[in-house]
């Protein structure tokens, strides 16, 4: 899902990647997307599909809701 006006999805992928010593390329390969997609998701420029979010969560060993959340303060 592409980011649209009003979408304030935040994430902690970068922090979790570092904890697991994964590069953006490592995570991208495991999730079956491009490294550029991981970069865009980390920056909040692209909202992942549910399937992609579930794959990221599985690779990082965390529940989806602990990786992604809505930033209610920007509404």
Secondary structure, 3 states (H helix, E strand, C coil): CECCCCCCEEECHHHHHHHCCCCHHHHHHHHCCCHHHHHHHHHCCECCCHHHHHHHHHHHCCCHHHHEEECHHHC
